[in-house]
């Protein structure tokens, strides 16, 4: 795995923003392109070598990137607070700008985890013709009490343990990554966040997987997706928490490869 990343330049919210990214096997010119969208505290580095393992096993090309505020991407300003629509902005503004900056015109497969999976859903709902398919790990489509409770626990850990130092291995500015995510999820206004209606516009194939022991959400999240997007394939993983690609990597890889190959038009 190459650990070297590059920086793409986009214009967002009236500012110049840099986006950290890494390509995987760009020489596989005719292979499906899989774009990896990280979770609420993730980054390019946080994925470790999972994207490489998946792309090598499936014969795919890959694109891994860090959203603004994460990894080596432009940090969130200390006085900048995210709104209830922060995932919509990532899906409707940042992702299209990144694809334009990198010259990506083909419809990619979006592989999203947690917040990244929700962003993938919102992108596919807004731009149904621009997506080949979705692989969603532990997505959120509404806010649950269990989610808020564990995010409150994360706040305590960040304040009273060495979590800031641990996150500092993956982010240039750990405070930017943590507080941007934590404060909006714990904002009382965010309790009404819900994307069940808009995702009904998704038209591409969808595979949604979630751990039975997911500490950040119940299986109602992926079952709710299946009710709104006909043909959605569900995979409920036993002995698995919020991160199937870490807890059950082999199952996640096998399921994803089978899904993409069976649903590819080529």
C-alpha positions as CSV (number, residue, x, y, z in Angstrom):
1,X,0.0,0.0,0.0
2,X,1.3,3.5,-0.9
3,X,0.8,5.8,2.0
4,X,1.5,8.9,-0.1
5,X,-1.5,11.2,-0.6
6,X,-2.1,14.2,-2.8
7,X,-4.1,17.4,-2.4
8,X,-6.9,18.5,-4.7
9,X,-8.1,22.1,-4.8
10,X,-11.8,22.9,-4.7
11,X,-13.8,26.1,-4.1
12,X,-16.3,25.6,-1.3
13,X,-18.4,28.1,0.7
14,X,-16.5,30.9,-1.0
15,X,-13.1,29.6,0.1
16,X,-10.2,27.7,-1.4
17,X,-10.2,24.2,0.2
18,X,-7.7,21.5,-0.1
19,X,-8.9,17.9,-0.2
20,X,-6.5,15.0,0.7
21,X,-6.9,12.0,-1.6
22,X,-5.2,8.8,-2.7
23,X,-5.8,6.8,-5.9
24,X,-5.6,3.0,-5.9
25,X,-4.5,1.1,-9.0
26,X,-5.3,3.9,-11.6
27,X,-3.7,1.7,-14.2
28,X,-6.8,-0.6,-14.2
29,X,-8.4,1.8,-16.7
30,X,-11.4,-0.3,-17.5
31,X,-12.1,-1.5,-13.9
32,X,-15.0,-0.2,-11.8
33,X,-14.0,2.8,-9.7
34,X,-14.8,2.6,-6.0
35,X,-14.9,5.8,-4.0
36,X,-14.4,5.4,-0.2
37,X,-16.3,7.9,2.1
38,X,-15.1,7.7,5.7
39,X,-17.0,7.9,9.0
40,X,-17.5,10.9,11.3
41,X,-14.0,10.7,12.7
42,X,-12.3,9.1,9.7
43,X,-9.7,10.1,7.1
44,X,-7.6,8.6,4.3
45,X,-5.2,7.2,6.9
46,X,-8.0,5.9,9.2
47,X,-9.1,3.4,6.5
48,X,-5.6,1.8,6.8
49,X,-5.1,-0.8,4.1
50,X,-8.7,-1.9,3.7
51,X,-9.4,0.0,0.5
52,X,-6.3,-1.6,-1.1
53,X,-7.3,-5.1,0.0
54,X,-10.8,-4.6,-1.4
55,X,-9.6,-3.1,-4.7
56,X,-6.9,-5.8,-5.2
57,X,-9.2,-8.6,-4.4
58,X,-11.9,-7.3,-6.7
59,X,-9.7,-5.9,-9.5
60,X,-11.1,-2.4,-8.9
61,X,-9.7,1.1,-9.0
62,X,-10.1,3.2,-5.9
63,X,-10.3,6.7,-4.6
64,X,-9.9,7.5,-0.9
65,X,-10.2,11.0,0.4
66,X,-10.6,13.0,3.6
67,X,-13.5,15.5,3.8
68,X,-12.8,19.1,4.8
69,X,-11.9,19.2,8.5
70,X,-10.3,15.7,8.4
71,X,-6.9,14.1,7.7
72,X,-4.7,16.5,5.8
73,X,-7.6,18.3,4.2
74,X,-8.2,22.0,5.1
75,X,-9.2,22.0,8.9
76,X,-12.4,23.4,10.2
77,X,-11.9,26.9,11.5
78,X,-12.1,27.0,15.3
79,X,-15.2,29.3,15.2
80,X,-16.9,27.3,12.4
81,X,-19.9,25.2,13.5
82,X,-21.6,22.7,11.3
83,X,-25.3,22.9,10.7
84,X,-27.9,20.2,10.6
85,X,-27.4,20.0,6.8
86,X,-23.7,19.3,7.0
87,X,-24.0,15.8,5.4
88,X,-26.2,17.3,2.6
89,X,-23.5,19.9,1.9
90,X,-20.9,17.2,1.7
91,X,-23.0,15.2,-0.7
92,X,-24.4,18.1,-2.8
93,X,-21.4,20.5,-2.8
94,X,-18.1,18.9,-1.8
95,X,-18.3,15.6,-3.6
96,X,-19.3,17.0,-7.0
97,X,-16.5,19.7,-6.6
98,X,-14.0,17.0,-5.8
99,X,-15.0,14.8,-8.8
100,X,-14.8,17.8,-11.1
101,X,-11.3,18.7,-9.7
102,X,-10.1,15.2,-10.3
103,X,-11.7,14.9,-13.7
104,X,-14.0,12.0,-12.7
105,X,-16.8,11.8,-15.1
106,X,-17.8,8.2,-15.0
107,X,-20.4,7.1,-12.4
108,X,-18.4,5.5,-9.6
109,X,-19.4,3.0,-6.9
110,X,-19.6,4.7,-3.6
111,X,-18.4,2.7,-0.5
112,X,-19.4,4.7,2.6
113,X,-19.1,4.0,6.3
114,X,-21.4,5.6,8.9
115,X,-21.7,9.4,8.1
116,X,-19.9,8.6,4.8
117,X,-22.6,6.1,4.0
118,X,-25.3,8.7,4.7
119,X,-23.5,11.1,2.4
120,X,-23.3,8.5,-0.3
121,X,-27.1,8.0,0.0
122,X,-27.7,11.7,-0.3
123,X,-25.4,12.1,-3.3
124,X,-27.2,9.2,-5.1
125,X,-30.6,10.7,-4.3
126,X,-29.5,14.1,-5.7
127,X,-27.6,12.8,-8.7
128,X,-29.1,9.4,-9.5
129,X,-27.5,9.3,-13.0
130,X,-24.0,9.9,-11.6
131,X,-23.7,6.7,-9.4
132,X,-23.1,3.1,-10.5
133,X,-24.1,1.7,-7.1
134,X,-23.8,2.1,-3.3
135,X,-22.1,-0.1,-0.7
136,X,-23.2,1.2,2.7
137,X,-21.7,0.2,6.0
138,X,-23.6,1.2,9.2
139,X,-25.4,4.1,7.5
140,X,-27.6,6.6,9.4
141,X,-30.9,7.6,8.0
142,X,-32.4,9.0,11.2
143,X,-31.1,9.8,14.8
144,X,-31.5,7.2,17.5
145,X,-31.1,7.5,21.2
146,X,-28.3,4.8,21.2
147,X,-26.3,6.9,18.7
148,X,-26.5,10.0,20.8
149,X,-25.6,8.1,24.0
150,X,-22.4,6.7,22.5
151,X,-21.5,10.1,20.9
152,X,-21.9,11.6,24.4
153,X,-19.5,8.9,25.7
154,X,-17.0,9.8,22.9
155,X,-17.1,13.4,24.1
156,X,-16.2,12.3,27.6
157,X,-13.4,10.2,26.2
158,X,-12.0,13.0,24.1
159,X,-12.1,15.4,27.2
160,X,-10.6,13.0,29.8
161,X,-8.4,10.4,28.0
162,X,-5.6,10.3,25.4
163,X,-8.1,10.1,22.5
164,X,-6.9,13.5,21.1
165,X,-3.4,12.1,20.8
166,X,-4.7,8.9,19.2
167,X,-6.8,10.9,16.7
168,X,-3.7,13.1,16.0
169,X,-2.2,10.1,14.2
170,X,-4.8,10.4,11.5
171,X,-5.6,14.1,11.4
172,X,-3.5,17.3,11.1
173,X,-6.0,18.9,13.5
174,X,-7.7,16.5,15.8
175,X,-9.9,19.2,17.4
176,X,-11.2,20.1,13.9
177,X,-12.2,16.6,13.2
178,X,-13.6,15.7,16.6
179,X,-15.6,18.8,17.6
180,X,-17.0,19.4,14.1
181,X,-18.6,15.9,14.2
182,X,-19.4,15.7,17.9
183,X,-21.0,19.1,18.5
184,X,-23.5,18.8,15.6
185,X,-24.5,15.3,16.5
186,X,-25.2,16.4,20.1
187,X,-27.0,19.6,19.1
188,X,-30.7,19.3,20.1
189,X,-31.6,20.6,16.6
190,X,-30.0,17.5,15.1
191,X,-32.4,15.1,16.8
192,X,-34.9,15.8,14.0
193,X,-32.4,15.0,11.2
194,X,-33.9,12.4,8.9
195,X,-33.2,11.4,5.3
196,X,-35.8,8.7,4.9
197,X,-37.9,10.6,2.4
198,X,-35.1,11.9,0.1
199,X,-33.4,8.5,-0.3
200,X,-36.5,7.2,-2.0
201,X,-35.0,8.9,-5.1
202,X,-32.1,6.5,-5.2
203,X,-32.2,4.4,-8.4
204,X,-28.9,2.5,-8.4
205,X,-28.1,-0.9,-6.8
206,X,-27.6,-0.8,-3.1
207,X,-25.9,-3.2,-0.6
208,X,-26.4,-2.2,3.0
209,X,-24.5,-4.0,5.7
210,X,-24.5,-3.5,9.5
211,X,-23.2,-5.3,12.6
212,X,-25.8,-6.9,14.8
213,X,-23.8,-5.4,17.7
214,X,-23.5,-1.9,16.2
215,X,-23.2,0.4,19.2
216,X,-24.1,3.5,17.2
217,X,-27.4,2.3,15.6
218,X,-30.0,-0.4,15.4
219,X,-30.7,-2.6,12.4
220,X,-33.7,-0.4,11.7
221,X,-31.2,1.9,9.9
222,X,-30.5,-0.6,7.0
223,X,-34.0,-2.1,7.1
224,X,-35.4,1.3,6.7
225,X,-33.3,1.8,3.6
226,X,-34.6,-1.5,2.2
227,X,-38.2,-0.3,2.6
228,X,-37.5,2.9,0.7
229,X,-35.2,1.6,-2.1
230,X,-36.6,-1.4,-3.8
231,X,-34.1,-4.2,-4.5
232,X,-31.7,-3.2,-1.7
233,X,-29.6,-6.1,-0.5
234,X,-29.1,-6.4,3.2
235,X,-26.3,-8.1,5.1
236,X,-26.7,-8.3,8.9
237,X,-23.3,-9.4,10.4
238,X,-23.2,-11.3,13.7
239,X,-20.3,-10.6,16.1
240,X,-19.8,-7.2,14.5
241,X,-20.0,-3.7,15.8
242,X,-20.2,-0.3,14.0
243,X,-17.3,-1.0,11.6
244,X,-17.8,-4.1,9.5
245,X,-14.6,-3.4,7.5
246,X,-12.6,-3.7,10.8
247,X,-14.7,-6.3,12.6
248,X,-15.5,-8.6,9.7
249,X,-13.2,-7.5,6.8
250,X,-13.3,-10.7,4.9
251,X,-17.1,-10.8,4.9
252,X,-17.3,-7.2,3.9
253,X,-14.8,-7.7,1.0
254,X,-16.4,-10.9,-0.3
255,X,-19.9,-9.3,-0.2
256,X,-18.8,-6.1,-1.9
257,X,-17.0,-7.9,-4.7
258,X,-19.9,-10.2,-5.4
259,X,-22.3,-7.3,-5.3
260,X,-20.3,-5.0,-7.7
261,X,-19.5,-7.8,-10.2
262,X,-23.1,-9.0,-10.2
263,X,-24.5,-5.5,-10.7
264,X,-21.9,-4.1,-13.1
265,X,-23.3,-3.3,-16.6
266,X,-19.9,-4.2,-18.2
